[in-house]
Amino acid sequence: METISRISSMLETARELTLEAAQSAAVSRGTGIGTSSRNISVSHIKKLLDSRNDRDVLDGMRRILSLMYRSEPSLPFFSAVVKNVASANLEIKKLVYIYLVHHAEAEPDLALLSINAIQKSLTDQNPQARAMALRTMASIRVPVISAIVSLAVKRGCGDMSPHVRKAAALAIPKCYRLDPSTQPQLIGFIETLLGDSQYFVAGPAVSAFLEVCPDRIDLVHKHYRGLVKKLVDMDEWGQLATIRLLTFYSRQCFPLKTRKVQRTQAKSQGFYDDEVDDTNNQGDGDTYDALVLDPDLELFLRSCKLLLQSRNSAVLVAVVRCFLYLAPPEYLAAAVGPLVALLRSPQDMQLVALYNIVVVALQYPKPFTKYLSHFLVHASDPPHIWRLKLEVIAILFPHCGDHFKGLIISELEHFAQGADPALVRESVRALGRCAQADPNTSDKCLRILLQQITSLDDNLVAESLTVIRHLIQQNPTSHERTVIQLVKHLGLTTSPDARATIVWLVGEYAGVEPDRNFAPDVLRVLVQNYADEPEPVKQQILLLGAKVYLHHILCNPPAEEKPPLQHEPQAEPNNEWADSPDAEANDINGTDEKQDVAEGDDAISLLWRYILLLARYDTSYDLRDRARLYKALLSSPSSTQIANLLLLAPKPVPHVPSPSETRKDLLIGSATLVLGPDAGAHGLRGYENLPDWVQAGQEPDPSLRESEVKVGKTGAVAPTAGEQLDRALKEHEMSVAASNKAQASRVKEAASASKSKTLDQWLDEREAESEDESEYEEVTDSEEEEGSTEYETDSEEEEDEEDDEEEDTDSDEHEQARQLLA
């Protein structure tokens, strides 16, 4: 019978395997459950759900879920599915729970019918069934059952299985969203779960803490060190939540302490290796502020350092954030390599990594210099990647060596001559930022930029001239030839912005030295085609004329203030358009006989009046207003001080910041950092910046972070099981060492005694030993002949003694085990 039952069970197993293979083959051909369920009627699926065979019910649930995930109607099966919620089959129960969670909001009344069965599953012997029941009950978003969910979470927090406690921790935020009034009870559950001994329970508990009560830092004090020790073993989600919590905790509980440290100078080596020359080291080095770490904070930072080997990019960025805002620079230097390694990831991860790298490099660029080759632009990089790479290159440029600086300039020169207009413009801008950051390379960068002036791309020419203007403003006296070269290209450039930039440079720096002032000649040439120029160029020509005329007044001051000229009216009308053209023409031609200055010597004044006349009849009201302003400033020689202040005042040297300068204060590792200005003024919802360091003296008592220890009946601290095992191991090692030492001493004494014996003594000992052995053999033979009764009684007594010893040892072992468990 046993053989027949075994054969029948094997046949049943083979049948099940055959059916599963047939179903999988049908799915692969496109005629399996995924497609045939469309042709199966609703009545047939309900018939499968009402079957007593678990295989049919499981088949029907799979068909329903396939309908559900294809967004086809699956709600009519709700009542038939709810009947199977009490099934003993775990696979059926999983599928029923998935269906309930998906449709509970649509049918809340029918969903309540399954609550009793789910509550019964909370007491199931299988911990997996209890965890699934708790997770499902918390996911059914029906506000009526909030009290039941709270009780289920309370029961789950005290469950013996850590998987059920983990499910309870994950259910706490869902219960809070379902009914926020349960927060006081949930806080107590969170406090219990934060101190759980299992690391995969503590991680979800921290996530629940951050969502339910992130301001209750007092709950973290006694669990701080336990969370730090469990950090390495947690999963990625738990590590992210724990690092975030402990980073905020560190800012609020550990004050920023620094101490003065002397930066000692390197001692020069003497002629011999063991000599030190102290003649040049008599002066003390300067001091700097070194960060003093709290022992608990240092424990957290050391634990985070182990996570630099994580395969999760979010964990790496979280560790870098922790080191950037909490640790000394040496911790951050160790995290730069893993952060740069993220550039080998897919493009979406590269983008996030580059945004974080840019923010870190803006504050600490030096550690990134040895990884500069990783930021070179590849041909396959999309625009949003190579823009950030060019930005990083420009940030690291002043901190690199000469070799890398030459490499960067060559790369930017190559891309500046490319075919992609956007890449060309960004390369030119990056080249300008590099030249501004390192004045030693500005001449080389300027030569490259001057080659772009003859380009047919007007935008490129304008961008290049803007960068050139910034470089000239840094050191105007050394760029006189550069301005002359730009004037030569003025006739070859048609871009309005480019021509306006050149004209402004001529007016700003051509009149610095009066002996080599070529601005009047440039103005005379530009005035000839004034009417054909665009408005930005006209504005700069007018400004150039005002500066040239002001330089002329300052170089040729009048001997005494003269009364107004007779040809000018005494009271100028309000409407300047009412001035007679004939009078203006007479002023331009210089027909007034009362002028003291000869016509040849006052050509600049005539040129200025002609420019005012051209601007007066221009169609642009902005240009006409500018002309009236300049005319009023320069009409009287006594008002030249105001004109000098407005027109010839030294301009501040422009500094072009990095494009990501506005993101510098955003928290790295956040979505707000990636979105930037698109995230709004206050960032995305849920964004929270790090708090300031707590003031010294206002931090909580460090004794709050002491771990709780159990006290025995006598008042002394009870040793833990590990301490007892360590103590027993030490005692055993000491006893073994003592016995080995005694045995070695006995062997040594015997050896020393044997060395002192003579040959006659050795022979006498051998004869005595042989006589003793013969006597012993005779005695044993006689005892064997007397019988074995005595030996039997002795053996029985010995066995009884051994049994008593075993009982004693067993009782001792039980007593030790009871003490360990206590």
C-alpha positions in Angstrom: 0.0 0.0 0.0 2.8 2.3 0.8 4.3 1.7 -2.7 0.9 2.4 -4.4 0.4 5.7 -2.5 3.9 6.8 -3.4 3.3 6.0 -7.1 0.0 7.9 -7.0 1.6 11.0 -5.4 4.3 10.9 -8.1 1.7 10.7 -10.8 -0.1 13.7 -9.3 3.1 15.7 -9.2 3.9 14.8 -12.8 0.3 15.9 -13.8 0.8 19.3 -12.2 4.1 19.8 -13.8 2.7 18.9 -17.2 -0.2 21.3 -16.8 2.2 24.1 -15.8 4.4 23.4 -18.7 1.5 23.4 -21.1 0.3 26.8 -19.7 3.7 28.4 -20.0 4.1 27.1 -23.5 0.7 28.5 -24.4 1.7 31.9 -23.0 4.9 31.9 -25.0 2.8 31.2 -28.2 0.5 34.0 -27.4 -2.5 31.8 -26.6 -2.0 31.4 -22.9 -3.7 33.0 -20.0 -2.8 36.5 -21.1 -4.8 36.3 -24.3 -7.3 33.4 -23.7 -8.8 35.2 -20.7 -10.2 37.8 -23.1 -12.3 35.1 -24.7 -13.3 33.4 -21.5 -16.7 34.5 -20.2 -17.3 36.0 -16.8 -19.4 33.0 -15.7 -16.5 30.7 -16.4 -14.1 32.7 -14.3 -16.6 32.8 -11.5 -17.0 29.1 -11.8 -13.2 28.7 -11.4 -13.3 30.9 -8.3 -16.1 28.9 -6.7 -14.3 25.6 -7.3 -13.1 23.6 -4.4 -9.9 22.7 -6.2 -7.1 25.1 -5.3 -5.6 24.8 -8.8 -8.8 26.1 -10.4 -9.1 29.0 -7.9 -5.5 29.9 -8.5 -6.1 29.8 -12.3 -9.1 32.1 -11.9 -7.3 34.6 -9.8 -4.5 34.8 -12.3 -6.9 35.5 -15.1 -8.6 38.2 -13.0 -5.2 39.9 -12.2 -4.3 39.8 -15.9 -7.5 41.6 -16.7 -6.8 44.1 -13.9 -3.3 44.9 -15.1 -4.6 45.4 -18.7 -7.1 48.0 -17.3 -10.0 45.8 -18.4 -13.1 45.5 -16.2 -12.4 43.2 -13.2 -14.6 44.8 -10.6 -17.6 42.4 -11.3 -15.6 39.6 -9.7 -15.3 41.3 -6.3 -17.8 39.2 -4.4 -16.4 36.0 -5.8 -12.9 37.0 -4.9 -13.8 38.0 -1.4 -15.0 34.5 -0.7 -11.5 33.1 -1.1 -9.9 35.5 1.3 -10.0 32.8 4.0 -8.3 30.2 1.8 -5.6 28.1 3.4 -3.5 28.2 0.3 -0.9 30.9 0.6 -0.6 31.6 -3.1 -4.3 32.1 -3.4 -4.3 34.4 -0.4 -1.5 36.6 -2.0 -3.5 37.1 -5.2 -6.7 37.8 -3.2 -4.9 40.5 -1.1 -3.5 42.1 -4.3 -7.0 42.3 -5.7 -8.5 43.7 -2.5 -5.9 46.5 -2.2 -6.5 47.5 -5.8 -10.4 47.6 -5.6 -11.1 48.4 -1.9 -11.7 52.1 -2.5 -14.2 51.4 -5.3 -16.2 48.9 -3.2 -15.6 49.9 0.5 -18.7 48.0 1.8 -17.7 44.7 0.2 -14.1 45.2 1.3 -15.3 45.4 4.9 -16.6 41.8 4.5 -13.0 40.6 4.2 -11.8 42.3 7.4 -12.8 39.5 9.7 -10.9 36.9 7.6 -7.8 39.2 7.5 -8.0 39.6 11.2 -8.0 35.9 11.7 -4.9 35.7 9.5 -3.1 38.0 12.0 -3.1 35.0 14.4 -1.9 32.5 11.8 1.0 30.2 12.8 2.8 31.1 9.6 4.7 34.5 10.0 4.5 35.1 6.3 0.7 34.9 6.4 0.6 37.3 9.4 2.8 39.8 7.7 0.7 39.7 4.5 -2.5 40.2 6.5 -1.1 43.2 8.3 0.3 44.7 5.1 -3.1 44.2 3.3 -5.2 45.6 6.2 -3.0 48.8 6.3 -3.2 49.2 2.5 -7.1 49.0 2.3 -7.8 52.8 2.3 -11.1 52.8 4.1 -11.3 55.3 7.0 -13.7 53.2 8.9 -11.1 50.6 9.8 -8.5 53.0 11.1 -9.0 51.8 14.7 -8.7 48.2 13.6 -5.5 48.9 11.7 -4.0 50.7 14.7 -4.7 47.6 16.8 -3.2 45.3 14.2 -0.1 47.5 14.1 0.1 47.3 17.9 -0.1 43.5 17.8 2.5 43.4 15.0 5.0 45.5 17.0 5.1 42.8 19.6 5.2 39.9 17.3 7.9 37.3 17.7 8.7 37.2 14.0 10.9 40.1 12.8 9.1 40.0 9.4 5.8 40.8 11.0 7.4 43.7 13.0 8.8 45.0 9.7 5.3 44.9 8.2 4.1 46.8 11.2 6.7 49.4 10.7 5.8 49.8 7.1 2.1 50.0 8.0 2.6 52.9 10.4 2.8 55.7 7.7 -0.3 54.2 5.9 -2.2 54.2 9.2 -1.2 57.8 9.8 -2.3 58.9 6.3 -5.6 57.1 6.8 -6.3 58.8 10.2 -3.9 61.5 11.4 -5.6 61.5 14.8 -3.8 58.2 15.6 -0.4 60.0 15.7 0.1 59.7 19.6 -0.4 55.9 19.5 1.8 55.6 16.4 4.6 57.5 18.1 4.7 55.0 20.8 4.9 52.2 18.3 7.8 53.9 16.4 9.7 54.4 19.7 9.4 50.6 20.3 10.5 49.7 16.7 13.5 52.1 16.7 15.1 50.0 19.4 14.4 46.6 17.6 17.4 44.3 17.5 16.8 43.4 13.8 18.3 45.8 11.3 15.6 45.2 8.7 13.0 46.3 11.3 14.9 49.5 12.3 15.2 50.7 8.7 11.4 50.9 8.1 10.9 52.3 11.6 13.2 55.2 10.7 11.2 55.8 7.5 8.0 55.8 9.6 9.6 58.3 12.0 10.5 60.7 9.2 6.9 60.7 7.9 4.9 60.7 11.2 7.0 62.7 13.7 10.2 64.1 12.2 10.4 66.8 14.9 10.6 64.3 17.8 14.3 64.1 18.0 14.1 63.2 21.6 12.9 59.7 20.6 16.2 59.1 18.8 18.6 59.8 21.7 18.7 56.3 23.3 18.6 54.5 19.9 21.3 56.6 18.2 24.2 54.3 18.7 22.1 51.2 17.8 21.0 52.8 14.6 24.6 53.7 13.7 25.7 50.1 14.3 22.9 48.7 12.2 23.4 51.1 9.3 25.8 48.9 7.3 23.4 45.9 7.4 20.3 47.7 6.4 18.8 47.6 2.9 19.2 50.6 0.6 15.9 52.2 1.5 16.7 51.9 5.2 20.2 53.3 4.7 18.8 56.3 2.9 16.3 57.1 5.6 18.7 56.5 8.4 21.5 58.7 6.9 18.9 61.4 6.4 17.7 61.2 10.0 21.1 61.0 11.5 22.4 63.9 9.4 19.6 66.2 10.7 20.1 64.8 14.2 23.8 65.6 14.1 23.2 69.2 13.2 20.7 69.6 16.0 22.6 67.7 18.8 26.3 68.1 18.1 27.7 71.7 18.3 30.3 72.8 15.8 33.6 72.9 17.8 36.9 74.1 16.4 40.4 74.5 17.9 43.4 76.4 16.8 46.1 74.2 15.2 49.5 75.4 14.2 50.4 74.6 10.6 54.0 73.5 11.1 56.5 74.1 8.3 58.4 71.2 6.8 61.8 70.8 8.3 64.7 70.9 5.8 66.9 67.8 5.7 70.5 68.1 6.6 73.5 66.7 4.6 73.1 63.3 6.3 69.8 61.5 6.6 69.8 61.6 10.4 70.5 65.4 10.5 67.8 68.0 10.5 68.6 71.6 9.7 66.7 73.8 12.1 68.1 77.1 11.0 65.3 77.9 8.7 62.5 76.6 11.0 62.8 78.9 13.9 59.5 80.7 13.1 56.2 79.1 14.0 53.7 78.4 11.2 50.3 80.1 11.0 47.3 78.7 12.7 44.0 77.4 11.3 40.7 76.2 12.7 40.4 72.4 12.9 37.1 70.8 13.4 36.7 68.8 16.6 34.4 65.9 16.2 32.1 64.6 18.9 32.8 60.8 19.6 29.2 59.9 18.6 29.4 62.0 15.4 32.7 60.3 14.6 31.1 56.9 15.1 28.4 57.9 12.6 31.0 59.1 10.0 33.0 56.0 10.3 29.9 53.9 9.7 29.1 56.0 6.6 32.6 55.5 5.3 31.8 51.8 4.9 28.9 52.6 2.6 31.1 54.1 0.0 31.3 50.6 -1.5 27.5 50.4 -2.0 26.2 49.6 -5.4 23.3 52.0 -5.0 24.0 55.5 -6.4 21.5 57.2 -4.0 23.3 55.8 -1.0 26.6 57.1 -2.3 25.2 60.6 -2.8 23.7 60.5 0.7 27.1 59.6 2.2 28.7 62.5 0.2 26.0 64.8 1.6 26.8 63.6 5.1 30.5 64.2 4.7 30.0 67.6 3.0 27.8 69.1 5.7 29.2 67.3 8.8 32.7 66.1 8.4 36.2 67.5 7.9 37.6 67.7 4.3 39.5 64.5 4.6 36.3 62.5 4.8 35.0 64.2 1.7 38.2 63.4 -0.2 37.6 59.7 0.4 34.1 60.0 -1.1 35.0 61.8 -4.3 36.3 58.7 -6.1 33.0 56.7 -5.7 31.0 59.8 -6.6 33.0 60.2 -9.9 32.6 56.5 -10.6 28.8 57.2 -11.1 29.7 58.8 -14.4 30.0 55.2 -15.8 26.3 54.8 -15.1 23.4 55.3 -17.6 22.7 58.9 -18.7 19.9 59.6 -16.3 22.1 58.7 -13.4 25.0 60.6 -14.9 22.9 63.7 -15.0 22.0 63.5 -11.3 25.6 62.7 -10.4 26.9 65.7 -12.3 24.5 68.1 -10.7 25.8 66.9 -7.3 29.4 66.9 -8.4 29.1 70.6 -9.6 27.7 71.7 -6.2 30.4 69.8 -4.3 33.2 71.1 -6.6 32.0 74.7 -6.1 32.9 74.4 -2.4 35.8 71.8 -2.5 37.3 71.6 -6.0 40.7 70.3 -5.1 39.8 66.6 -4.6 38.3 66.4 -8.1 41.4 67.5 -9.9 42.9 64.0 -10.2 39.7 62.8 -11.9 39.7 65.5 -14.5 39.9 63.1 -17.4 36.5 61.7 -16.4 34.8 65.0 -17.3 36.1 65.3 -20.9 33.2 65.5 -23.3 32.4 62.4 -25.4 31.0 62.4 -28.8 27.9 60.5 -27.6 27.1 62.8 -24.8 23.7 64.6 -25.1 23.5 68.4 -24.5 22.4 68.2 -20.9 25.5 66.0 -20.1 28.2 68.0 -21.9 26.9 71.3 -20.5 27.6 70.1 -17.0 30.9 68.5 -17.9 32.1 71.8 -19.4 31.0 73.6 -16.2 32.9 71.1 -14.0 36.0 71.6 -16.3 35.8 75.4 -15.9 35.5 75.0 -12.1 38.5 72.7 -11.8 40.7 74.6 -14.3 42.5 77.0 -11.8 43.3 74.1 -9.5 44.9 71.8 -12.0 48.5 71.5 -13.1 50.0 72.9 -16.3 49.5 69.7 -18.2 45.8 69.5 -17.4 45.4 73.2 -18.2 46.8 72.7 -21.6 44.6 69.7 -22.2 41.5 71.7 -21.2 42.3 74.6 -23.4 43.0 72.3 -26.3 39.6 70.5 -25.8 37.7 73.8 -25.6 39.5 75.1 -28.7 38.4 71.9 -30.5 34.8 72.3 -29.5 34.8 76.0 -30.3 35.5 75.1 -33.9 32.8 72.5 -34.1 29.6 72.3 -36.0 27.1 72.3 -33.1 26.2 76.0 -32.4 25.1 75.3 -28.8 28.3 73.4 -28.1 30.4 76.1 -29.7 28.8 78.9 -27.6 29.2 76.9 -24.3 32.8 76.2 -25.2 33.5 79.8 -25.7 31.9 80.7 -22.4 33.8 78.0 -20.6 37.0 79.3 -22.2 36.2 82.8 -20.9 35.6 81.5 -17.4 38.9 79.6 -17.5 40.8 82.7 -18.6 39.2 84.8 -15.8 40.0 82.2 -13.2 43.7 81.9 -14.2 45.2 85.2 -15.5 48.4 83.3 -16.6 46.4 81.6 -19.4 44.3 84.6 -20.4 46.6 85.5 -23.4 46.4 82.0 -24.8 42.6 82.0 -24.4 42.4 85.5 -25.9 44.2 84.3 -29.1 41.7 81.5 -29.5 38.8 83.8 -29.0 40.1 86.4 -31.5 40.0 83.6 -34.2 36.2 83.4 -33.8 35.6 87.0 -34.8 35.7 86.1 -38.5 33.2 83.3 -38.1 29.9 83.4 -40.1 27.9 82.6 -37.0 26.8 86.0 -35.6 25.9 84.5 -32.3 29.3 83.0 -31.9 31.0 86.3 -32.8 28.9 88.2 -30.3 29.6 85.6 -27.6 33.3 85.7 -28.3 33.4 89.5 -28.2 31.6 89.5 -24.9 34.2 87.2 -23.4 37.0 89.3 -25.0 35.5 92.4 -23.4 35.6 90.8 -20.0 39.2 89.8 -20.4 40.2 93.3 -21.6 38.5 94.8 -18.6 40.7 92.8 -16.3 43.9 94.5 -17.5 43.1 97.3 -20.0 46.6 98.7 -20.3 48.0 95.5 -21.7 45.3 95.0 -24.3 45.8 98.1 -26.5 46.7 96.1 -29.5 43.8 93.8 -28.9 41.4 96.8 -29.2 43.2 97.9 -32.4 42.8 94.4 -33.9 39.1 94.4 -33.0 38.7 97.8 -34.8 40.3 96.2 -37.9 37.6 93.5 -37.9 34.8 96.1 -37.4 34.1 96.2 -41.2 34.0 92.4 -41.5 31.4 91.9 -38.7 27.7 92.4 -39.4 26.3 91.3 -36.0 24.8 94.3 -34.2 25.9 93.0 -30.8 29.4 92.4 -32.0 29.7 95.8 -33.6 28.2 97.5 -30.5 30.7 95.7 -28.2 33.7 96.8 -30.4 32.5 100.4 -30.4 32.1 100.3 -26.6 35.6 99.0 -26.1 37.0 101.8 -28.3 35.2 104.4 -26.3 36.2 102.9 -22.9 39.9 102.3 -23.5 41.0 104.2 -26.5 41.2 107.5 -24.6 43.2 106.3 -21.6 46.4 107.7 -23.1 45.8 111.0 -25.0 49.0 110.6 -27.1 47.7 107.3 -28.6 44.0 108.2 -28.8 42.5 106.8 -32.0 38.9 107.0 -30.9 38.1 110.3 -32.9 39.2 108.6 -36.2 37.0 105.6 -35.4 34.1 107.9 -34.6 34.6 109.8 -37.9 34.5 106.6 -39.9 31.4 105.3 -38.1 29.4 108.6 -38.4 29.5 108.3 -42.2 27.1 105.2 -42.1 25.3 106.2 -39.0 21.9 106.1 -40.7 22.3 102.5 -41.8 23.4 101.1 -38.5 21.1 99.2 -36.2 19.9 100.9 -33.0 22.3 99.1 -30.6 25.2 100.3 -32.7 23.8 103.9 -32.9 23.6 104.0 -29.1 27.2 103.0 -28.8 28.3 105.6 -31.5 26.4 108.3 -29.5 28.1 107.2 -26.3 31.5 107.1 -28.1 30.9 110.7 -29.4 30.1 111.9 -25.8 33.3 110.3 -24.4 35.5 111.7 -27.2 34.1 115.2 -26.7 34.5 114.9 -22.9 38.2 113.9 -23.4 38.6 116.9 -25.7 37.1 119.2 -23.1 39.3 117.8 -20.3 42.5 118.1 -22.5 41.6 121.6 -23.6 40.0 123.4 -20.7 38.8 126.9 -21.3 40.8 129.8 -19.8 37.7 131.3 -18.2 34.1 130.6 -18.3 32.5 132.3 -21.3 29.0 133.5 -21.6 26.6 131.6 -23.7 27.0 131.9 -27.4 24.9 134.5 -29.2 23.6 132.2 -31.8 22.0 130.0 -29.0 18.6 131.3 -27.8 18.4 132.7 -24.2 15.4 130.5 -23.3 15.2 127.2 -25.0 11.7 126.1 -25.6 10.2 123.0 -24.0 9.8 121.2 -27.3 13.3 120.6 -28.7 11.7 119.8 -32.1 10.9 123.5 -32.3 14.6 124.4 -32.8 15.2 125.8 -36.3 17.2 123.5 -38.6 19.0 126.6 -40.0 20.4 127.5 -36.6 21.7 123.9 -36.1 23.2 123.9 -39.5 25.0 127.2 -38.7 26.3 125.6 -35.5 27.6 122.6 -37.4 29.3 124.6 -40.1 30.8 126.8 -37.5 29.7 130.1 -39.2 29.7 132.0 -36.0 32.4 134.6 -36.1 32.6 135.1 -32.4 34.2 131.7 -31.7 37.7 132.0 -30.4 38.8 128.5 -31.4 39.8 128.0 -35.0 37.7 125.6 -37.1 40.6 123.1 -37.7 41.4 122.9 -34.0 37.7 122.3 -33.1 36.8 119.5 -35.4 35.8 117.2 -32.5 33.2 119.8 -31.4 31.8 120.0 -34.9 31.7 116.2 -35.0 29.9 116.0 -31.7 27.3 118.6 -32.9 26.8 116.6 -36.0 26.1 113.4 -34.0 23.6 115.3 -31.9 21.8 116.5 -35.0 21.7 113.0 -36.4 20.3 111.6 -33.1 17.8 114.4 -32.8 15.9 113.3 -35.9 16.2 109.6 -35.3 13.0 107.5 -35.2 14.0 105.9 -31.8 12.7 107.9 -28.9 15.3 106.1 -26.6 18.1 107.4 -28.8 16.7 111.0 -28.8 16.4 111.0 -25.0 20.0 109.8 -24.7 21.1 112.6 -27.1 19.4 115.2 -25.0 20.9 113.8 -21.8 24.5 113.9 -23.2 23.9 117.4 -24.6 22.8 118.7 -21.3 25.8 117.2 -19.5 28.4 118.5 -22.0 26.8 121.9 -22.8 28.7 123.7 -20.0 32.3 123.2 -19.2 31.5 123.7 -15.5 29.4 120.5 -15.5 32.2 118.3 -16.7 32.7 116.8 -13.3 29.2 115.2 -13.4 29.8 114.0 -17.0 33.2 112.6 -16.0 31.6 110.7 -13.1 28.9 109.3 -15.4 30.8 108.5 -18.6 34.5 108.0 -17.6 34.1 106.3 -14.2 36.1 103.1 -13.9 33.9 100.1 -14.6 34.0 97.1 -12.2 35.7 94.0 -13.6 32.9 91.6 -14.6 33.0 88.2 -13.1 31.0 85.5 -15.0 29.8 83.0 -12.4 29.3 79.4 -13.0 25.8 78.6 -14.3 25.1 76.4 -11.3 26.1 79.2 -8.8 22.4 79.7 -8.0 22.1 76.0 -6.9 25.1 76.2 -4.6 23.0 76.5 -1.4 20.6 73.7 -2.3 20.8 70.3 -0.5 22.7 67.8 -2.5 20.9 64.5 -3.1 17.5 66.2 -3.5 15.3 66.5 -6.5 15.1 70.3 -6.0 18.8 70.5 -6.8 18.3 68.8 -10.2 15.3 70.9 -11.2 16.9 74.1 -10.0 14.8 77.2 -10.7 12.0 75.1 -12.2 11.3 73.7 -8.7 10.0 77.1 -7.5 11.2 79.6 -4.8 10.9 77.1 -2.0 11.7 73.9 -3.8 9.5 70.9 -4.3 7.0 69.8 -1.8 8.7 68.1 1.1 12.1 69.8 0.5 13.8 70.8 3.7 17.2 72.2 4.0 19.6 71.2 6.8 19.2 73.1 10.1 22.0 75.2 11.5 24.5 73.8 14.0 23.2 73.8 17.5 24.9 76.4 19.7 27.5 75.2 22.2 25.8 74.7 25.6 22.4 74.2 24.1 23.0 70.6 22.9 21.2 67.7 24.7 23.0 65.8 27.4 25.3 63.1 25.9 24.2 60.7 28.6 20.9 60.4 26.8 22.6 58.4 24.2 23.9 55.8 26.6 22.5 52.4 25.9 20.1 50.9 28.4 21.7 48.1 30.6 19.9 45.6 32.8 20.6 45.6 36.6 20.6 42.4 38.6 18.9 41.8 41.9 21.9 42.9 43.9 22.0 46.2 42.2 25.1 45.4 40.1 24.9 45.4 36.3 24.2 41.9 35.0 26.7 40.8 32.4 25.5 40.0 29.0 25.7 36.5 27.4 28.6 37.6 25.2 30.5 38.9 28.2 30.0 35.6 30.1 31.2 33.6 27.1 34.2 35.8 26.7 35.0 35.4 30.4 34.7 31.6 30.2 36.9 31.5 27.2 39.6 33.5 28.9 39.5 31.2 32.0 39.8 28.1 29.8 42.7 29.6 27.9 44.4 30.5 31.2 43.9 26.9 32.6 45.2 25.4 29.4 48.3 27.6 29.5 48.9 26.8 33.2 48.7 23.0 32.5 51.0 23.3 29.5 53.5 25.3 31.6 53.4 22.7 34.5 53.9 19.8 32.0 56.8 21.7 30.4 58.5 22.2 33.8 58.1 18.5 34.7 59.7 17.5 31.4 62.5 20.0 31.9 63.2 18.6 35.4 63.2 15.0 34.1 65.6 16.0 31.4 67.9 17.7 33.7 67.8 14.7 36.1 68.5 12.3 33.3 71.6 14.3 32.3 73.1 14.0 35.8 72.9 10.2 36.0 75.9 7.9 35.5 76.0 4.7 33.4 75.9 2.4 36.5 72.7 4.2 37.7 71.0 3.7 34.3 71.7 0.0 34.4 70.5 -0.4 37.9 67.2 1.4 37.0 66.7 -0.9 34.0 67.1 -4.1 36.2 64.7 -2.7 38.8 62.0 -2.0 36.2 62.3 -5.5 34.7 61.8 -7.1 38.2 58.8 -4.9 38.8 57.2 -5.9 35.5 57.6 -9.7 36.2 56.1 -9.3 39.7 53.1 -7.4 38.2 52.5 -10.1 35.6 52.4 -12.9 38.4 50.0 -10.9 40.5 47.6 -10.3 37.6 47.6 -13.9 36.6 46.7 -15.0 40.2 43.9 -12.4 40.4 42.4 -13.6 37.2 42.2 -17.2 38.6 40.3 -16.2 41.7 37.3 -15.2 39.6 35.5 -12.2 38.2 33.1 -11.5 41.0 35.1 -8.7 42.6 35.7 -7.1 39.2 32.0 -7.2 38.4 31.1 -5.5 41.7 33.9 -2.9 41.1 32.7 -2.2 37.6 29.1 -1.7 38.8 30.3 0.7 41.4 32.3 2.6 38.8 29.3 2.8 36.4 27.2 4.2 39.2 29.8 6.8 40.0 30.0 7.8 36.2 26.2 8.2 36.1 26.3 10.4 39.1 29.0 12.5 37.5 27.0 12.8 34.3 23.9 13.9 36.2 26.0 16.5 38.1 27.4 17.9 34.8 24.0 18.0 33.2 22.5 19.9 36.1 25.5 22.4 36.0 25.0 22.9 32.2 21.3 23.6 32.8 22.1 26.1 35.5 24.6 27.9 33.3 22.1 28.1 30.4 19.4 29.5 32.8 21.8 32.2 33.9 22.7 33.1 30.4 19.0 33.4 29.4 18.4 35.5 32.5 
